[in-house]
């Protein structure tokens, strides 16, 4: 009888290299001792992992993310060593063409001219990222979230914002009118990811992280004309979009990830950054002031501080920063209640130099990084990142939507139905762009039916 282990090592390595993601390789390695020895062999380990990262659709953003994180560190080293503001090249008077400076060229190479090669250190970084982001996946699947589990910057205008925040942070000890959070899907099945959902989740988080790094890099270059960074960013994002075979489904995944990270996880664990004092490494600290019940006149001012904190955090904190924030907050609020202040290196890494002319809090994927004399739209949405991602969903849906003029637009029904049905369960809600489009068409049809039933209602024209 012929066994798999009778194959030569070279063929077994080829089997490893053809697997879909890192988990597949780890699971295959656990099938028996002989195969595990091949995976753990220094001769084959890097070869196997490099091949999977380069060829797998799950890891399609990893090489670019590795390169742009290296560029991020170059920015930090440049500014912390006393580097001056990064200026841009003036257009050639003869051709009026814009020439990229050295930093823009590096960013261009990270995203557009990224070779299908990855260094040994980047292989280890990717494997560590694959394992580390599993913490976010566990948090995402740990319980079913309701509307009260999300806090947006727009909620800071409400008089009960601090009560709402307190209820979120102490949900385990509070009673709600709506059903309690459970690790169940709406159909009662456990909230557990299969291999495809794990792949979607990882791809969405790494893509969102990559978006944020592109925006961060462009924000730290001083532009006098908003059209230049706007064009560069759009070029980069269009290229990243071309790497996705299911654009509508992926746009929904990105929106769900953004709202989970910055409308739920961030406010839930924001106590870890509350009431920080300015320090030399962080002259404009990423913090907010908690409300003292004995000082009601300060409510509006502190609510504005919380509003600014949520904006700045969405612009500055990346997924690993939120993992660290959640871990720190959980440790601080358990006996023996240790004091765990954020390390100064956090603030140096996210904002390596003061940006007096840059309003990074409103810098978004969909808006030019405002610095110096850069022009920005007069009215910015309350959450520019979410607004940009919702527009992406709308654009992707328009490509496949039913052209029936009698149906209401997606924007008229999306917010309520998304929050009620899909926001915290999108990875189970639809498994393809076609399935997502079908469900969203049903939203429009339901809205048309409701309007027709109203007194004086009728078909939308």
N, C-alpha and C positions, 0 to 999 in steps of 0.2 A: 504494500500500500504506500502511495506517495503522499507525503505531508508537505505542508507549506514550508516548513523549516528545512526541507530537503533542497529548496531552491538556493542557488548561489547568492551570496550577500549582495552582489551587484543588482540582481533582479528584485530582491527585497527592498533595496534602497529606492529603486524606481517605483515600486508600489508606494512606499512612503511619500515620495516626491509628488505623486499624482493625487494625493488626498486633498480634501477641500479646505481644511483649516488646521490650526495647531492642535485643537482638541482631537480631531480625527487621528493625528499622528500619535498623540499621547495615549488614546484609547487602543489604537492598534499595537502600540508598544507594550501594553499591559496584557496582551493575549497569551504571551508565554515568555519564559525567561530568555530564550534564544533570540526572539525578535526584540525584546527589550534591550538586550546587550547591543544590538545594532544601533538602536536609537540613542543610547547613552554613550556610544563610542565617539571619542573626540574626532575620529577620522570621518564619521558620517553625520554627526549631529548638525553641524553648521550647514552642511550640504543639503540635508533634508529640510531644515527650517527655512533656509534661504529660498529653496525652490518653491515651497508652499507659499511664502510671503509674496514672491514675485508673480506667481501664476494664479493664485486664488482670488476669486471675486470678493470674498470676505475681507481680504487685506488690500484691496485696490487703492486705498488712501494711505497706507502705512509708510511706504517709501517717501512720498511727498511730505507726510507729517514728520518723519524723522529728519528730513533735510531742513524743513522750515523751523523745527525746534532748535536745530543747530544754528540757524540764522538768528533766531530769537536770542540765543546765548551770545552771539556776536554783538547784537545791539546792546545787550546789558553790559557786556565787557567794555564796549566802546564808550558808553555814557558814564559808567562808574569809574573809568580811568580818566575822566575829565574831558571827554570828547565834546566838541561844539555841536550846535544844532546842525542837522543834516539838511543841506540845501539841495535844490534840484538844478539840472542843467537848463540853461536858456535855449529856446528854439533857435535853430540856425537861421540867420537873416535871409539866406538865399533860398532855402527850401521850406522853411517854417515847420520842418519836422522836429519832433521831440526826441531827444537822445536820452536813454536811460542812464542814471548815474550808477555807481558801483553797487549800491544797496538795492536799487530797483532791479538791476541785472541779476543779482543773486536771487532775489525773490522770483523773478521770471524763470530762472533756471530751476528753482525748487518746484514750481508748479507746472510750467509748460514744457520745459526741456528736461524733465526728470528721466534719467536713464533707468532701465530695468536692472539696476545693480544696487546692491546694498552691502555695506561694510559689515564686518563681523560684529562690531560694537552695536550697530543698528539692529542686527538680528536679535541680539540679547535684549535690546530696548523694546523691540516689538513683542517678543515673547513675554517680557515683564508687563507691557501694556495690556496684552491680551488677558493675562491673569489678573492684573490690577483693576481693570474696568469691569471685571466680573462682580466687584463690590457694588458698582452702580446697578448692574443687572439684578443683583439680589435685592437691592433697595427698591427697584422698580417693581419687581414681582412680589414683594413681601406683603402688600396689602392692596385692596381695591380703594382707590382714592375717589372722593366726592368733590363737589364744587367748593366746599368749605376747606378743603386741603390745599387750595391754590390761593396765593396772594400776589396780585399784580401791582405795579406802581400806581395804577389808577385807583386802587382801593385806599391809597394814602390820603385821598381827599375826603374819605368818609370819617365821621366823628368817632366811630367805634373801631378804628383801625387797630389800636393797641389791644382792645378786647379780642378782636378777631385773631390777632397774632398770638395772644396768650392762649386762646382756645386751640389753635393749631399746634403750638408747642407743648401743650399739656393734654392732647387729645385722649390719651390713654386714661386720664382721670376725669374726663368730662362726658356728659351725656348729651347726645345730639338728637334732633328730631328725625334725621335721616338714619338709615341703618348703619351700624358700626362698621368700621373698616375690617375687612377679612381678606385673607390670601386666596380669594376665590374670584373667578371670572363671573360675569353676569349669568351664565348658564349653570353656575354651581360647580364647575370643574376647577381644579387647582390652577393657580396662576403659575404655571411652569413653562419655560421656553423649551421648544424642541430645537434641533440643530439649525433649521432654517431661520427660526425666530432669533436665535442667538446670533447668527450671522448678520441678520438685518439690524439688530440692536447695536452690535459692535461697529458695523459700517456707518450707521447713522451718527454714533457718538464720535468716531474718528473724523468723519466728514465735517460735523459741526465744529469740532476742535480745530480742524484745518481752516474752515471759514474764519473762525475767531482769530487765528494766528495771522492770516492774511490781513485782516482788518487792523490788528494790533501793529503789524509792521508798517503798514501804510500810514497809520496815525502818528508814528514816530519820525516821519519824514515831513519837513516843512514845505508845504505847497502854497503857492500864491494863486493858483487856478484850480478850482474844484474839478474841472473836467478831466484833468490828468489822472488823479487817483480813482475817480469814478470810472474812467475808461479801463484802467489797469484792473481794478477789482472786477468789473463786469467781464473782462476777458478771462480772468482766472476762473471765475465761478462758472462761466459757460463751458470752459474746458472740463471742469470737474463734473458738470452735469452730463457731459458726453460719455462719462465712464459708467453711467447708470442705465440699466436696461428697462427699468420700471419707474419712470420719472414721477408719476402721480403718487404711487405708493411710497416712494422714497421721500417725496416732499412732505407727505403726512407723517412719516417716521421722524423727520427732522423737526417738524413743529411739535410733535409729542415729546421729543427729547428736550427741546428748548424749554417747554413749559414745565416739564418734570424737574429739570435742573434748577431753573431760575425763578419759577413761580411756586414751586413746592419745596424742593430740597434746600434752597438758599434761605428763604424765610424760616423754615422749620429749624434750621441749625444756626441762625444768625446771631444767637446769643454768644457764640464764640468770638464774635467781632464787635460786640456791643461795648460802648463806654470806654473805648481805648483813648489814651492820651497821645497827643502829637509827640514824635520823637525825631531825632536827626535823620534817621533812615526813612522816615515816613512823615514828612511835614504836613501833608494833607491826608490824614489816615482814612483808610477804608473802614468806616465805623458808623455807628448811629447811637443816639442817646436814648436810653430807656425812659419811659414815662414815669415820673414821680406823681402818685395820686394827690399829693399835697400841693402840687403846682399846676392847677388846671389852666392858668393863662399861658403856660408854655406848651400846651398841647399842639397847637397849630405849627409852632416852630419845630417841635420834635417830630411831628408827622412829616414835615417837609424834609427833615434830615433823614428819616427812614426812606422817603421817596428817592432822595439822591443816592442813598446807599444801595438800593435795589438797582437803580440805573447803572451806577458805577461798577457794581459787582458783576452785572451781566456783561459789561464791556471788558472787565479786567480779569475775572476769575475763570479759570479753565476747569474742565471736568476733574482733573486730579486735585485741584485746590478745593473743590467741593467735597471730594472724598475725605481729604484731610480735615476740613471744617466739620464734617459730620462726625468723624472719629473723635476730634477734640471736644466737640460739644457733648457727645455721649459720655466721655470720660469725666468732664468737668462736673456734670450733674449726677454723678453716682458717687457713693461713699468710696473713699474718704474726701471727695470733692477737691481734688488737687487744682492748683492754679496752673493753667497751661496757656500762656499768652502766645499768640502767633509769632513765629520766629521772624526777626528783622529781614532775613533773606527773602521771605515771601513778598514784602513790599518792594524790595530792590528788584526782584525778578519781574513783577508785574508792572512796575512804574519806575524804571531806573533813573529817571531824571524828572524834576518838576516840569510840568507842562502848563505854564501860565497862559499861553495863547491857545491851548488846545482843550476843547470841551470833550474829553474822551467819553464822558457819560452818555452823550447823545450820538457818538460815532457808531454807526451800524453797518451791517453788510450792505444795506440798501441806500446809504447816504455817504457822501464824500466825507472823509475825516476832516473835521473843521479845525484848522489851525491858521494862525496869522490872519491874512485877509481873505481866506477862503469863504466863499458865499455858501450858505446853507439854506434850505427851505425855511420860510418864516414860521410854519407850523409843523412841528415834529409830532408824530404819534406818541402816545404815552409810553408804549413799549415798542420802540422802532425795530428791534430784532424780531419780535413776534409778528409785527405788521409786515415786514419783509417776507417772512416765511409764509404767511397767509397769502400774500400776493403770488408767491411761487405756486402754492396749491391751486389758486384760481387760474393761473396761466396754464398749468398742466391740465386742469380739468377742461378748460375751454377747447383744448385740442381734441377731446373725445366726447364732449357733451352732446346731448340731444339738441338739435337746432330748433326745436319747436318754440316758436315765439310766445306761446301761451304759458310757458313755464317761468316761474320767477327765477331771478339770478341766484347763483350759488351764494353770493354775499348776503342775501336776504335771509337765508336759513342756516348758513354754516355755523355761526357762533353757538347758537342754542343747541343744535343737534350734535355738533362736535363735542361740546362739553358734556352732554347727557349720555352719549353713546360710545365715543371713540377715543377721547383725549387720553385717558389712562389705560386704554386697552387696545390701541391701534394694532399692535402686533398680533392680536388674536382676531380683531375685527375684520381684517381683510388680508388675504395672502397673495394678492396680485393687484396690479393697476386696474385690470378689467373688473375685478370684484369691488374694488373701492369706488370706481366710477359708477357701477350699478347701484351701490348703496346710496351714493350721493344724488344720483338721479331720482331715487325713491324719495329722498328728502324734498326735492323740488316738487315732485308729484303730490306728496302729502300736503305741502304748503298750498299748492293750487287747490286741492280738495277742501282744505280748511277755509280758504278765502271764499270759495264758491258757496260754502254753507252759511257764511255770515249774512245777516240782513243787508240787502243791497250789494252783496258780493257778486262776483262773476269771474269770467276768465280774464287773466291778466293779459293785457295787450302790449 
